[in-house]
Amino acid sequence: MAATPRPIPARHKGFNRAEIVDQNFSEFVREWRGEPRRAPAADAPVLPGSACTVRDFLELLESQLISRHLDLMARVLRVQNKVFYTIGSSGHEGNAMVARLTRHTDPAFLHYRSGGFMAERFRKLPGMDPVMDSALSFAASKEDPASGGRHKVWGSKPLWVLPQTSTIASHLPKAFGTAVAIEQARRIGHALPVPQDSIVICSFGDASSNHATAQTAFNAAAWTAYQKLPAPVLFVCEDNGIGISVKTPTDWIAANFRGRRDLDYFFADGLDLAAGYADVARAIEHCRTTRRPTFLHLRTTRVMGHAGTDFEIEWRSIEELVAVEATDPLLRSAAIALESGLFTRESLLEHYEAIRKRCFAAAEEADRRPKLDRLEDVMAPLAPYTPDAVAAEAARADYADRRLAVFGGADKLPEKLPPRHLALQINAALHDLFCKYPEALLFGEDVAQKGGVYTVTKGLHKAFKGTRVFNTLLDETIILGLAQGYANMGMLPMPEIQYLAYFHNACDQIRGEACSLQFFSNDQYRNPMVMRIASLGYQRGFGGHFHNDNSIAALRDIPGLVVGCPSRGDDAATMLRTMMALAKVDGRVCAFLEPIALYMTKDLHEAGDGAWQFAYPPPEQAMPLGEGRVYEPKAKDLVVFTFGNGVPMSLRAARTIERKLGWKVRVVDLRWLVPLNEAFIAEQAKTARRILVVDEGRRSAGVGEGIITAIVEAGLGKMPLQRVVGADTYTPLAGAAFLVLPGEADIVAAAEALA
């Protein structure tokens, strides 16, 4: 029940919203004239008929007040440069009920207006202080236990709150993925880090529910439930009726979600603890017992601007703002506190002021704590790398019995077979890795019974069954959301993106979510995975751009991501082993780019020469991160830097160059594209007389730019140098594709230009 609107106070003329909201509470309490009841016992309902007990209410009220005073503190101290975040939770404090009625081991992916939830969840473990922890985060202190001062995030490792930043709805797919992972673990015999009956909490705003990324999560959850598969995710839509300044149509959330099949809808009043408590409890119990995706529509409001820089008077009338203030859930909580006889007006105001004092004192103390002041400290959790441990893990081969069973005997082990091409070598490496890592999962479109579009995953489903190798719905965002969910639950996911062009549909799941988690959680949480992508151009007889995407620019600038691109089968196997070790040991996110045009390539110079088939490396062999391969290492007349399809092209062109110009040509296969091994590039460049950079990507933002930068920054900028690259265009269909992609003739012509 909302408080009755009052006349517009004179103070609105000055219009400091934080001060107004603060004064509203004090005035409401002082002016309350109701008849208090006799204070009930701790286990009695706080009001007649309420499921919320006195004990529940008193602690929820304190959590609400902590959240509110953290907001007010942030608005005051931001102008003093002591606080660096002002997106507040005021009006959303009812989400504390969700925290109270769930467990601290229920993984939570939270909306940024979750101050009440966090204050309440802190009660779940003794000795934790929501005020000081939050103050350290607001102050960007390096002692912030959530992110180490890298961002104001709601997060806690012991409380299973995985940090989310201010991106819109991008956390919903991984929340859904985590819920699926909880159930999947039981089927593969994987030990979970949380209880088996845990649910996943995912909160967001009403405006965010319209985002495509949110919709894909809702669809995937319903798709899963439709097939009678468990997905215990509690979607909490905190409906305050507005997204920054754009209003949500009246009743839109209820109309849009109430009738959805296989997404079970519940409504609760988040503005009234006494009234809303039972409905929140019903939604949570339903999700936990049925293991079905559940949508909790939580009524909230927003009693201050979106953030401190949002001057609402510029776009909302004072009359509207006063009406919104009357719905403040803290006014309703004050009325319950007074009506129930638990507080007098004086004692409630004392309680209110005591929490204000506590929040401001914590903020002042947090301001005195150390800040991040060195680049090394800022970047420390972004891309951890422990080379010795990774090398040892990559070379670990203590699974011989499982290999024999999977491959069908010692004589059928892949290293005993004749040299083979790239696709078969990747396939053998995947079988090997699944023997090595019982927690590994491979999934994507068409990867199971079909074995992938190019049969690269053929046989895996039969060997390791559908619990570990399975098809997903056709949605790259969900594929990568699932990967993050499995990683959260301690598994090693290997999602497949069917074509590089399709990755862009879901890029933010890697850029904004998977790769940022170690950074924003100060390496407390990780999303280890190896993402396989059929990539690059030169595919004959099929495709156009969407099956011949030659650009990896979107991958190259993702902080913390490892990108590798083999050109031959033995390299693919050893690179995959290192990537899985990087994921296992250091929690890294890796992208494995598989050149489609080289999948079935057997010959190098002449038909039937078999020179692009190689022996399978035994399982104890791995490729160190950053290590390139050098062909003709003593040649100095011309050094060609390249990768992927450029490697066999350059080797063929080298023969022609040697015949035409008499030069000895060294071809350098970088293999690892992110991070580029700049020291290796410089080492190879400094002994060259001339340099060619062969980059099958586009002229703009390609790998070649990074290679040249490494050469120039090594002081070798005066070296004769040419670049052979693709055109800045999409790849057309059929033979026209080879007009925009670099070819052997282009490499030879560039060498002649250097002559």
C-alpha positions in Angstrom: 0.0 0.0 0.0 1.6 3.3 -1.1 1.6 6.3 1.1 -0.9 9.0 0.4 0.5 11.8 -1.9 1.0 15.1 -0.1 1.1 18.7 -1.3 4.2 19.6 -3.2 6.8 20.8 -0.6 8.5 24.1 -1.0 11.9 22.5 -1.0 11.2 21.0 -4.4 12.1 24.4 -5.8 15.8 23.8 -5.0 15.4 20.2 -6.4 18.1 18.1 -4.9 16.3 14.7 -5.2 18.5 12.9 -2.7 17.8 15.5 0.0 14.1 15.4 -0.8 13.8 11.7 -0.6 15.8 11.7 2.6 13.6 14.4 4.1 10.4 12.6 3.0 11.2 9.7 5.2 11.8 11.8 8.3 8.7 13.9 7.7 6.6 10.8 7.1 7.7 9.3 10.4 7.3 12.5 12.4 3.9 13.1 11.0 2.5 9.6 11.4 -0.6 9.6 13.5 -1.8 6.0 13.4 -2.6 3.7 16.3 0.2 1.3 17.0 -0.6 -2.3 17.9 1.0 -4.2 20.7 4.3 -5.4 19.5 4.0 -9.1 18.4 6.5 -11.8 19.2 9.5 -12.4 17.0 8.0 -15.4 15.2 4.5 -13.8 14.8 3.4 -12.0 11.6 4.5 -8.4 11.5 1.0 -7.5 10.5 -2.1 -9.8 10.7 -2.2 -12.2 7.8 1.3 -11.5 6.6 3.8 -14.3 5.9 6.6 -11.9 7.0 7.4 -12.4 10.7 8.6 -9.8 13.1 12.2 -11.2 12.9 12.0 -11.2 9.1 10.7 -7.6 9.0 13.3 -6.2 11.4 16.2 -7.5 9.5 14.7 -6.7 6.1 14.1 -3.1 7.3 17.7 -2.8 8.3 18.8 -4.0 4.9 16.5 -1.5 3.2 17.9 1.3 5.3 21.5 0.3 4.6 20.8 0.3 0.9 19.1 3.7 1.1 21.8 5.4 3.1 24.5 4.0 0.8 22.6 5.7 -2.1 22.4 9.0 -0.2 26.0 8.8 0.9 27.0 8.3 -2.8 25.2 11.4 -3.9 26.7 13.5 -1.2 30.3 12.3 -1.5 30.4 12.0 -5.3 30.8 15.8 -5.5 33.7 15.6 -3.0 35.4 13.0 -5.3 35.2 10.4 -2.6 32.7 8.2 -4.4 32.6 7.2 -8.0 29.3 5.6 -8.6 25.7 7.0 -8.2 23.4 4.5 -9.9 21.3 3.7 -6.8 18.9 1.2 -5.5 16.4 3.6 -4.0 12.9 2.2 -4.7 14.2 -1.3 -5.3 14.9 -2.1 -1.7 12.2 -4.8 -1.7 14.6 -7.1 -3.5 16.0 -7.8 -0.1 13.1 -10.3 0.2 14.6 -12.4 -2.6 17.9 -12.5 -0.8 16.3 -13.5 2.5 14.3 -16.3 1.0 17.1 -17.8 -1.0 20.4 -19.3 0.1 23.9 -17.8 -0.1 24.8 -20.8 -2.2 22.2 -19.9 -4.9 24.4 -18.2 -7.5 23.2 -14.7 -8.1 23.6 -12.4 -11.2 22.3 -9.1 -10.1 20.8 -5.9 -11.6 22.8 -2.8 -10.5 19.9 -1.7 -8.2 20.6 -4.6 -5.8 21.7 -2.8 -2.6 18.9 -4.3 -0.6 19.5 -7.8 -1.9 23.2 -7.5 -1.0 22.7 -6.1 2.4 20.3 -8.9 3.2 22.5 -11.7 1.7 25.4 -10.5 3.9 23.4 -11.9 6.9 23.8 -15.4 5.5 27.5 -15.7 6.7 28.8 -14.4 10.1 31.4 -11.7 10.3 30.6 -10.0 7.0 29.9 -6.2 6.8 27.8 -5.0 3.9 28.3 -1.4 4.7 32.1 -1.4 4.7 32.4 -3.8 1.8 30.1 -1.6 -0.3 31.8 1.6 0.8 35.1 0.2 -0.4 33.6 -0.5 -3.8 32.0 2.9 -4.1 35.4 4.5 -3.3 37.2 2.3 -5.9 39.6 1.1 -3.2 42.0 -1.7 -4.0 40.7 -3.3 -0.8 37.3 -3.6 -2.3 36.6 -7.4 -1.8 34.4 -7.6 -4.9 36.5 -6.1 -7.7 39.7 -4.8 -6.0 38.7 -1.3 -7.0 38.2 -1.9 -10.7 34.5 -1.1 -10.8 31.5 -0.6 -8.5 30.0 -4.0 -8.7 27.7 -6.0 -6.5 29.7 -9.2 -6.0 31.0 -11.5 -3.3 32.9 -14.8 -3.7 31.7 -16.3 -0.3 28.1 -15.2 -1.0 28.1 -16.6 -4.6 27.2 -13.2 -6.1 29.1 -13.1 -9.4 30.0 -9.5 -10.3 28.0 -7.9 -13.1 28.8 -4.5 -14.6 26.4 -2.0 -16.1 25.8 -3.8 -19.4 22.2 -4.3 -20.3 20.7 -7.8 -20.0 24.0 -9.5 -21.1 24.0 -11.5 -17.9 20.8 -13.4 -18.5 22.2 -16.0 -20.9 25.0 -17.0 -18.5 22.5 -17.1 -15.6 20.4 -19.5 -17.6 23.5 -21.4 -18.5 24.5 -21.7 -14.9 21.0 -23.1 -14.0 21.4 -25.7 -16.8 24.9 -26.6 -15.6 23.6 -27.3 -12.1 21.4 -30.0 -13.5 23.9 -31.2 -16.1 26.5 -31.9 -13.5 24.5 -34.7 -12.0 24.2 -36.4 -15.3 27.9 -36.4 -16.0 28.9 -37.2 -12.4 30.6 -33.8 -11.8 30.9 -32.5 -8.3 29.2 -29.2 -8.0 30.6 -26.2 -5.9 27.0 -25.5 -4.7 24.3 -27.8 -3.4 22.5 -29.9 -6.1 19.1 -28.3 -5.4 20.5 -24.7 -5.8 18.7 -22.3 -8.0 20.1 -19.3 -10.0 18.9 -15.8 -9.3 19.0 -13.3 -12.2 17.6 -9.8 -11.7 17.1 -7.0 -14.2 14.9 -4.1 -14.9 11.7 -3.8 -16.9 13.4 -1.9 -19.7 16.1 -4.5 -19.9 13.5 -7.3 -20.4 13.0 -5.9 -24.0 16.6 -6.4 -24.9 17.4 -9.0 -27.5 19.9 -10.7 -25.2 17.2 -11.0 -22.5 14.7 -12.3 -24.9 17.1 -15.0 -26.1 17.5 -16.2 -22.5 13.8 -16.3 -21.9 13.3 -18.2 -25.1 16.1 -20.7 -24.3 14.7 -21.3 -20.8 11.2 -22.0 -22.2 12.7 -24.2 -25.0 14.5 -26.2 -22.3 11.4 -26.6 -20.1 9.3 -27.5 -23.2 11.5 -30.5 -23.6 11.0 -31.4 -19.9 14.6 -30.6 -19.1 15.4 -28.8 -15.8 16.5 -25.2 -15.8 16.1 -23.8 -12.3 16.6 -20.1 -13.0 14.6 -17.4 -11.2 14.3 -14.4 -13.5 13.5 -11.4 -11.2 12.2 -8.5 -13.2 12.3 -5.4 -11.0 9.6 -3.3 -12.6 10.0 0.4 -11.8 8.1 1.5 -14.9 11.0 3.4 -16.5 14.3 2.9 -18.3 16.4 6.0 -17.6 13.8 8.3 -19.1 11.8 6.0 -21.4 8.6 4.8 -19.7 7.5 1.2 -19.9 3.9 1.0 -21.1 1.4 0.3 -18.2 1.1 -3.4 -17.5 3.5 -4.3 -20.3 5.6 -6.7 -18.2 2.5 -8.6 -17.0 1.0 -8.7 -20.4 4.2 -9.9 -22.0 5.2 -12.6 -19.6 2.1 -13.7 -17.7 0.9 -16.0 -20.5 4.2 -17.4 -21.8 4.3 -21.1 -22.0 7.1 -22.8 -20.0 8.1 -19.6 -18.3 6.2 -19.7 -15.0 5.0 -16.3 -14.0 4.6 -14.9 -10.4 3.9 -11.4 -9.2 5.0 -9.8 -5.9 4.7 -6.3 -4.5 8.3 -5.3 -3.8 7.1 -2.0 -2.3 5.4 -3.7 0.7 7.3 -6.2 2.8 4.2 -7.4 4.6 2.2 -8.0 1.5 4.9 -9.1 -0.9 6.8 -11.6 1.2 4.5 -14.6 0.7 4.5 -14.2 -3.1 8.2 -13.9 -3.3 8.4 -17.1 -1.2 6.0 -18.9 -3.5 8.0 -18.1 -6.6 11.3 -19.2 -5.0 9.8 -22.4 -3.7 8.3 -23.2 -7.1 11.6 -22.7 -8.9 13.5 -24.9 -6.4 11.0 -27.8 -6.3 9.9 -27.9 -9.9 13.4 -27.0 -11.4 11.5 -24.9 -14.0 12.4 -21.4 -15.2 10.4 -19.0 -13.2 9.7 -15.3 -13.8 9.1 -13.2 -10.7 7.6 -9.9 -11.6 8.6 -7.7 -8.7 6.9 -4.3 -8.4 9.4 -1.6 -7.6 9.8 2.2 -8.1 12.6 4.6 -8.7 12.5 7.5 -6.3 15.7 9.2 -7.5 17.1 9.7 -11.0 18.8 6.9 -12.9 22.1 8.2 -11.6 23.5 11.3 -10.0 23.8 13.0 -13.4 20.1 12.4 -14.3 18.3 15.7 -13.6 14.7 14.4 -13.8 13.2 17.9 -13.5 14.3 18.4 -17.1 12.0 15.8 -18.4 9.5 15.0 -15.6 7.0 17.3 -14.0 7.2 18.1 -10.2 3.7 16.7 -9.8 4.8 13.3 -11.3 7.9 13.2 -9.2 6.0 13.9 -6.0 3.6 11.1 -7.0 6.5 8.7 -7.5 8.0 9.7 -4.1 4.8 8.7 -2.4 5.4 5.1 -3.6 8.7 4.9 -1.8 8.9 1.4 -0.2 10.7 2.9 2.8 7.6 4.9 3.7 5.6 1.8 3.6 8.2 0.0 5.7 8.1 2.9 8.2 4.3 2.6 8.4 4.6 -1.1 9.1 7.3 -0.5 11.8 5.1 2.1 13.5 1.8 0.3 13.1 3.1 -3.0 14.4 4.4 -1.3 17.5 8.0 -2.4 16.9 9.2 1.2 16.8 8.1 4.6 18.1 8.5 7.6 15.9 11.6 8.6 17.9 13.2 5.2 18.0 12.6 4.7 14.2 14.3 8.0 13.4 17.1 7.2 15.7 17.6 3.9 13.9 17.5 5.7 10.6 20.1 8.2 11.6 22.3 5.5 13.2 22.5 3.7 9.9 23.2 7.0 8.1 26.1 7.6 10.5 27.4 4.1 9.9 27.4 4.5 6.1 29.1 7.9 6.1 31.7 6.7 8.5 32.4 3.7 6.4 32.7 5.9 3.3 35.1 8.3 4.9 37.2 5.3 6.0 37.1 3.8 2.6 38.3 7.0 1.1 41.4 6.7 3.2 42.2 3.2 2.0 44.7 2.6 -0.8 43.6 3.0 -4.4 44.9 1.3 -7.6 47.9 3.4 -8.6 49.9 1.1 -10.8 49.0 -0.3 -14.2 50.4 -3.7 -13.3 47.9 -3.9 -10.4 45.0 -2.8 -12.6 45.7 -5.5 -15.1 46.9 -8.2 -12.8 43.7 -10.3 -12.8 42.9 -9.8 -16.4 45.0 -12.5 -18.1 46.8 -14.6 -15.5 49.4 -16.9 -17.1 51.6 -19.4 -15.2 53.7 -20.9 -18.0 55.3 -23.8 -16.0 51.9 -25.0 -14.6 50.2 -24.6 -18.0 53.0 -26.5 -19.7 52.9 -29.3 -17.2 49.1 -29.6 -17.5 49.2 -29.5 -21.3 51.8 -32.3 -21.3 50.0 -34.4 -18.7 49.1 -37.8 -20.3 47.9 -40.0 -17.4 44.8 -41.3 -19.1 46.2 -44.1 -21.3 43.5 -46.6 -20.4 40.8 -44.3 -21.4 42.5 -43.5 -24.7 42.8 -47.2 -25.5 39.1 -47.7 -24.8 38.0 -44.7 -26.9 40.3 -45.2 -29.9 39.8 -49.0 -29.9 43.2 -50.4 -29.1 46.9 -49.5 -29.2 47.2 -50.0 -32.9 44.4 -47.5 -33.5 45.8 -44.7 -31.5 46.1 -41.6 -33.7 49.9 -41.3 -33.3 50.2 -44.8 -34.7 48.3 -43.9 -37.9 49.7 -42.4 -41.1 49.9 -38.6 -41.5 46.5 -37.0 -41.9 44.9 -33.7 -42.6 43.7 -30.9 -40.3 40.0 -32.0 -39.8 41.0 -35.5 -38.7 43.8 -34.2 -36.5 41.4 -31.9 -34.7 38.9 -34.7 -34.3 41.5 -37.0 -32.8 42.7 -34.2 -30.4 39.1 -33.6 -29.2 38.7 -37.3 -28.5 42.0 -37.2 -26.6 41.0 -34.1 -24.6 37.6 -35.7 -23.7 39.5 -38.7 -22.3 41.8 -36.4 -20.3 39.1 -34.1 -18.9 35.9 -35.9 -17.7 34.5 -32.4 -17.0 34.8 -31.3 -20.6 31.7 -30.6 -22.6 31.3 -29.9 -26.4 28.1 -28.3 -27.7 26.8 -26.1 -30.5 24.7 -26.4 -33.6 24.8 -29.8 -35.4 27.9 -31.0 -33.4 26.4 -34.2 -32.0 25.0 -37.0 -34.2 25.9 -35.2 -37.4 29.4 -34.5 -36.2 29.4 -30.8 -37.4 29.0 -29.3 -40.8 32.5 -30.5 -41.7 32.4 -33.7 -39.6 35.2 -32.4 -37.3 33.3 -33.6 -34.3 32.3 -36.9 -35.8 32.2 -39.8 -33.4 32.4 -37.7 -30.2 28.7 -38.1 -29.5 28.9 -41.8 -29.8 32.1 -42.1 -27.7 31.1 -39.7 -24.9 27.2 -39.7 -25.1 24.8 -36.8 -25.2 25.5 -35.7 -21.7 28.9 -34.4 -22.8 28.5 -33.8 -26.5 25.1 -32.3 -27.5 23.3 -30.0 -29.9 21.9 -26.6 -28.8 19.2 -24.4 -30.2 20.3 -22.2 -33.1 21.4 -19.2 -31.0 25.1 -18.3 -30.6 24.3 -16.0 -27.6 22.9 -19.0 -25.7 25.7 -21.2 -26.8 28.2 -18.8 -25.2 25.9 -18.2 -22.2 25.8 -22.0 -21.6 29.6 -22.1 -21.8 29.8 -19.5 -19.1 27.3 -21.3 -17.0 29.2 -24.6 -17.2 32.4 -22.8 -16.4 30.8 -21.2 -13.3 30.0 -24.7 -12.1 33.6 -26.0 -12.5 33.3 -27.7 -15.9 35.5 -27.2 -19.0 33.2 -26.1 -21.9 34.2 -26.2 -25.6 31.4 -24.3 -27.4 31.4 -24.4 -31.1 30.4 -21.4 -33.2 29.6 -22.8 -36.6 31.1 -19.9 -38.7 33.1 -16.9 -37.7 30.5 -14.6 -39.2 28.0 -16.0 -36.7 30.2 -15.1 -33.7 29.4 -11.4 -34.2 25.8 -12.2 -33.1 27.1 -13.1 -29.7 30.4 -11.2 -29.4 29.4 -9.4 -26.2 29.1 -12.7 -24.4 32.9 -13.0 -24.8 33.8 -9.3 -24.8 31.6 -7.9 -22.1 31.0 -11.1 -20.0 33.4 -14.1 -20.2 36.6 -12.2 -20.6 35.7 -9.5 -18.1 34.8 -11.7 -15.2 38.4 -12.3 -13.9 39.0 -8.6 -14.2 35.9 -7.3 -12.4 36.0 -10.1 -9.8 39.8 -9.6 -9.1 40.3 -13.2 -10.3 37.9 -14.6 -7.8 35.6 -15.9 -10.5 36.7 -17.3 -13.9 35.0 -18.4 -17.1 37.5 -21.0 -18.5 36.5 -22.2 -22.0 37.9 -23.0 -25.4 35.6 -21.7 -28.1 36.0 -23.4 -31.5 35.1 -21.4 -34.6 35.2 -22.5 -38.2 36.9 -19.5 -39.7 38.4 -17.5 -42.5 38.1 -17.6 -46.3 39.2 -19.5 -49.4 36.4 -22.1 -49.1 35.6 -23.2 -52.7 32.1 -23.9 -53.9 30.3 -22.7 -50.9 29.5 -19.6 -49.0 30.1 -16.0 -49.7 30.8 -13.8 -46.7 28.8 -15.7 -44.1 30.8 -18.8 -44.6 34.1 -17.1 -45.6 34.5 -14.4 -43.0 38.2 -13.4 -43.1 38.1 -10.7 -40.3 39.1 -11.4 -36.7 39.2 -7.7 -35.7 36.3 -8.2 -33.2 38.4 -10.9 -31.5 41.7 -9.0 -31.5 40.7 -6.2 -29.2 39.0 -8.2 -26.5 41.1 -7.9 -23.3 42.4 -11.2 -21.9 41.3 -13.4 -24.8 43.7 -15.9 -26.3 43.3 -16.5 -30.0 45.1 -19.3 -31.9 44.9 -20.3 -35.5 46.7 -23.4 -36.7 47.4 -24.1 -40.4 48.2 -27.8 -40.1 46.9 -30.7 -38.1 49.8 -31.5 -35.8 49.8 -27.8 -34.7 46.1 -27.9 -34.1 46.4 -30.8 -31.7 49.2 -29.3 -29.7 47.6 -25.9 -29.6 44.3 -27.4 -28.4 46.1 -29.1 -25.5 47.7 -25.8 -24.4 44.4 -24.0 -24.7 42.6 -26.5 -22.5 45.5 -26.2 -20.0 45.2 -22.4 -20.1 41.5 -22.8 -19.3 42.1 -25.4 -16.6 45.0 -23.8 -14.8 44.6 -20.0 -15.4 40.9 -19.8 -16.1 41.5 -18.3 -19.6 39.0 -17.8 -22.4 40.4 -19.1 -25.6 39.3 -18.8 -29.3 40.5 -21.6 -31.6 40.1 -20.5 -35.2 39.9 -23.5 -37.6 40.6 -22.5 -41.2 37.8 -24.1 -43.1 39.6 -24.2 -46.4 42.4 -26.2 -44.8 40.2 -28.8 -43.1 40.6 -31.4 -45.9 43.7 -30.1 -47.5 46.2 -32.9 -48.1 48.6 -31.5 -50.7 50.9 -28.5 -50.7 52.7 -28.0 -54.1 51.3 -30.6 -56.5 48.2 -32.8 -56.5 48.9 -36.0 -54.6 52.1 -34.9 -52.9 50.5 -35.3 -49.5 52.8 -32.6 -48.2 50.1 -30.9 -46.0 49.4 -34.0 -44.0 51.3 -34.6 -40.8 51.8 -37.2 -38.1 49.7 -36.9 -35.0 51.7 -35.7 -32.0 51.6 -38.0 -29.0 49.5 -36.6 -26.1 52.4 -35.4 -24.0 53.4 -32.9 -26.7 52.0 -29.3 -26.5 52.6 -26.0 -28.1 53.7 -23.2 -25.7 51.6 -20.0 -25.8 53.1 -17.6 -28.4 55.4 -20.1 -30.1 55.6 -19.8 -33.8 56.8 -22.2 -36.5 59.6 -21.2 -38.8 60.1 -22.7 -42.3 63.7 -22.3 -43.6 65.0 -20.5 -40.5 68.4 -19.7 -42.1 66.9 -17.9 -45.1 67.4 -14.1 -44.9 66.6 -12.6 -48.4 62.9 -12.4 -47.6 61.0 -13.2 -44.4 57.2 -13.7 -44.7 55.1 -13.3 -41.6 51.7 -15.0 -41.9 49.1 -17.4 -40.4 46.3 -19.7 -41.3 45.6 -20.1 -45.0 48.6 -17.7 -45.6 51.1 -20.4 -44.6 50.6 -22.9 -47.4 50.1 -20.0 -49.8 53.3 -18.4 -48.8 55.2 -21.7 -49.0 54.0 -22.2 -52.5 54.8 -18.6 -53.4 58.3 -19.0 -51.9 59.2 -21.6 -54.5 58.2 -19.2 -57.3 60.1 -16.3 -55.7 63.2 -18.4 -55.3 62.9 -19.4 -59.0 62.3 -15.9 -60.2 64.5 -13.8 -57.9 67.0 -16.3 -56.6 66.0 -15.4 -53.0 66.0 -17.7 -50.0 62.6 -17.3 -48.3 61.8 -17.8 -44.7 58.1 -18.3 -43.8 57.0 -17.6 -40.3 53.7 -19.0 -39.1 52.7 -17.0 -36.1 50.1 -19.5 -35.0 49.1 -17.4 -31.9 47.3 -14.2 -33.0 46.3 -12.8 -29.6 48.4 -11.9 -27.8 50.9 -11.5 -30.6 54.4 -12.6 -29.6 56.1 -9.3 -30.4 59.5 -10.5 -29.2 59.4 -13.5 -31.5 58.3 -11.2 -34.4 61.2 -8.8 -33.7 63.7 -11.7 -33.4 62.7 -13.0 -36.8 62.6 -9.6 -38.4 66.0 -8.4 -37.4 67.8 -11.0 -39.5 65.8 -10.3 -42.6 66.8 -8.3 -45.6 63.2 -7.7 -46.7 59.8 -8.4 -45.0 56.4 -9.4 -46.3 53.4 -9.5 -44.1 50.7 -11.8 -45.6 47.4 -11.3 -43.8 44.3 -13.0 -45.3 42.2 -10.6 -43.3 41.1 -7.1 -44.4 43.4 -4.2 -44.8 41.9 -2.3 -41.9 42.2 -3.6 -38.3 43.9 -6.9 -39.4 46.6 -9.0 -37.8 49.0 -7.5 -40.2 48.8 -4.1 -38.5 49.9 -5.7 -35.3 52.8 -7.4 -37.0 54.1 -4.2 -38.6 53.7 -2.3 -35.3 55.8 -4.9 -33.5 58.5 -4.6 -36.2 58.5 -0.8 -36.1 58.5 -0.6 -32.3 61.5 -3.0 -32.3 63.4 -0.3 -34.2 63.3 -2.1 -37.6 61.0 0.4 -39.3 63.5 1.2 -42.1 63.5 -2.4 -43.3 62.0 -2.8 -46.8 58.5 -4.1 -46.2 55.3 -4.8 -48.0 51.9 -6.0 -46.9 49.7 -8.4 -48.7 46.1 -8.2 -47.4 42.5 -8.6 -48.3 40.3 -5.8 -49.5 38.1 -3.9 -47.1 34.9 -5.6 -48.2 32.7 -8.5 -47.5 33.5 -11.7 -49.3 31.3 -12.2 -52.4 30.1 -15.6 -53.8 31.9 -18.0 -56.1 35.0 -17.0 -58.0 34.6 -13.3 -57.2 35.7 -14.2 -53.6 39.3 -14.6 -54.9 39.3 -11.0 -56.2 39.1 -9.7 -52.6 41.3 -12.2 -50.8 45.1 -12.2 -51.2 46.6 -15.0 -53.3 49.9 -16.5 -54.3 50.3 -14.2 -57.3 49.9 -11.2 -54.9 52.7 -12.5 -52.7 55.0 -13.0 -55.6 54.2 -9.5 -57.0 54.9 -7.9 -53.6 58.2 -9.7 -53.4 59.1 -8.4 -56.9 58.1 -4.9 -55.8 60.6 -5.2 -52.9 63.3 -6.2 -55.5 
